[in-house]
Amino acid sequence: MTVTNGDSRSDRDCRQHLAAGLAALLLVAHAITPPFWGDVYPFTTGPMFRDSPRECCNYRVFDLDGTELSPRDWQVQRIYDGNPPGYGVGVRPPPVLERTFGVVHAQELVRQHFMAQLQRPEHRDRSGVVVVQQLIGPADSRRIGEVKENQWKIPR
């Protein structure tokens, strides 16, 4: 026996319509929330690796005598985590040269970065550095590798 509330629809029909309406509301929220408010759990845009750059750079730093130095000490290490800027894991990234993955910096910007680094207290005893910028990109249609290398001597 079906009990109604004075309406021609049964309670079961009402629950089905309510569930369908709630599902539709969640689908609309899933489509609208990320573009306007960013990632709000459980709604996300799925940002990882969507930037897909065509090229990037590795930096190697050497003392003037040829000793390789730590990229981290000179703030040229890569901090890319697969997420575009603004989508982090709650950690403030250090002020590295490569703030946006895939940007190939011109010589002048690299020089400015290292001139500022040479002014830091921990580097004041150095008279300069040699910086090697390795450009990584498509070597051919099937391989990715080093396609160019720039080397600059940056004195104090």
C-alpha positions in Angstrom: 0.0 0.0 0.0 1.3 3.4 -1.0 0.7 6.4 1.3 0.5 9.8 -0.3 0.6 13.2 1.3 -2.5 14.4 -0.6 -0.5 14.8 -3.8 -0.7 12.3 -6.7 3.0 11.5 -6.3 4.2 8.9 -3.8 6.9 9.5 -1.2 9.2 7.3 -3.3 8.7 9.5 -6.4 9.5 12.6 -4.2 12.7 11.0 -2.9 13.8 10.1 -6.5 13.1 13.7 -7.7 15.0 15.1 -4.7 18.0 12.8 -5.3 18.0 13.7 -9.0 17.9 17.4 -8.2 20.7 17.1 -5.7 22.8 15.2 -8.2 22.1 17.9 -10.8 23.1 20.6 -8.2 26.4 18.8 -7.5 27.2 18.5 -11.2 26.5 22.2 -11.7 28.6 23.1 -8.6 31.4 20.9 -9.9 31.5 22.8 -13.2 31.1 26.3 -11.7 33.2 26.2 -8.5 36.8 25.7 -9.8 36.9 28.5 -12.4 35.5 31.1 -10.0 36.8 30.1 -6.6 39.7 27.7 -7.4 40.0 24.3 -5.8 37.4 23.8 -3.1 37.1 20.3 -1.9 35.6 18.1 -3.4 35.5 20.3 -6.6 38.8 20.5 -8.5 40.1 21.4 -11.9 42.6 18.6 -12.0 45.6 21.0 -12.6 48.6 18.6 -12.5 50.7 18.8 -15.6 48.2 20.8 -17.6 50.8 23.4 -18.4 53.0 21.0 -20.5 55.8 23.3 -21.4 57.8 22.6 -24.6 61.2 23.4 -23.0 62.9 24.0 -19.7 66.3 24.8 -18.3 68.7 23.1 -15.9 71.3 25.4 -14.3 74.8 24.3 -13.1 76.9 26.7 -11.1 80.7 26.5 -10.9 83.3 28.5 -8.9 85.9 30.2 -11.0 88.4 27.4 -10.3 85.9 24.8 -11.8 84.4 23.4 -8.6 80.7 22.7 -9.0 78.5 24.5 -6.5 75.1 23.5 -5.2 72.2 24.9 -7.3 70.2 25.2 -4.1 72.7 27.6 -2.6 72.4 29.8 -5.6 68.6 29.5 -5.9 68.5 27.9 -9.3 67.1 24.5 -8.3 63.9 23.4 -9.9 60.9 23.5 -7.6 58.3 22.4 -10.1 55.7 20.0 -8.6 53.4 19.5 -11.6 51.0 22.2 -10.6 50.7 25.6 -12.3 51.5 28.7 -10.2 48.9 29.2 -7.5 48.3 25.5 -7.0 50.7 24.4 -4.3 50.8 22.0 -1.5 50.8 24.6 1.2 54.5 25.3 1.1 55.9 28.7 0.1 58.5 28.1 -2.6 61.9 29.7 -2.3 62.7 32.7 -4.5 64.3 30.7 -7.3 65.2 31.9 -10.7 62.8 29.6 -12.4 59.5 30.7 -10.9 57.5 29.4 -13.8 58.4 26.0 -15.2 59.2 26.2 -18.9 60.4 29.8 -19.1 63.8 30.1 -20.7 65.5 33.2 -19.2 67.7 35.4 -21.3 71.3 36.0 -20.4 70.6 39.4 -18.8 68.0 38.1 -16.4 70.3 35.2 -15.4 73.1 37.7 -14.8 70.9 39.9 -12.7 69.9 36.9 -10.6 73.5 35.8 -10.0 74.7 39.4 -9.3 72.1 39.5 -6.5 73.2 36.1 -5.3 76.8 37.2 -5.1 75.7 40.0 -2.7 74.3 37.5 -0.2 76.5 37.1 2.9 77.3 33.5 2.3 78.7 34.3 -1.2 80.6 37.5 -0.5 84.0 35.6 -0.5 83.5 34.6 -4.2 84.9 36.8 -6.9 82.4 35.4 -9.4 80.8 32.2 -10.8 80.4 30.4 -14.1 76.8 29.5 -14.9 75.8 26.8 -17.4 72.2 27.0 -18.7 71.2 23.7 -20.3 68.1 24.1 -22.5 66.1 20.8 -22.5 63.5 20.3 -25.2 62.5 18.2 -28.2 65.7 16.9 -29.7 63.7 15.3 -32.5 60.2 13.9 -33.0 60.9 11.0 -30.6 63.4 12.2 -28.0 63.7 15.0 -25.4 67.1 16.1 -24.4 69.6 18.9 -24.2 69.3 21.0 -27.3 71.5 24.0 -26.4 73.9 25.0 -23.7 74.8 28.6 -22.7 77.8 29.4 -20.5 78.4 32.7 -18.8 81.1 34.0 -16.5 79.6 36.3 -14.0 82.1 38.4 -12.0 81.2 40.3 -8.9 
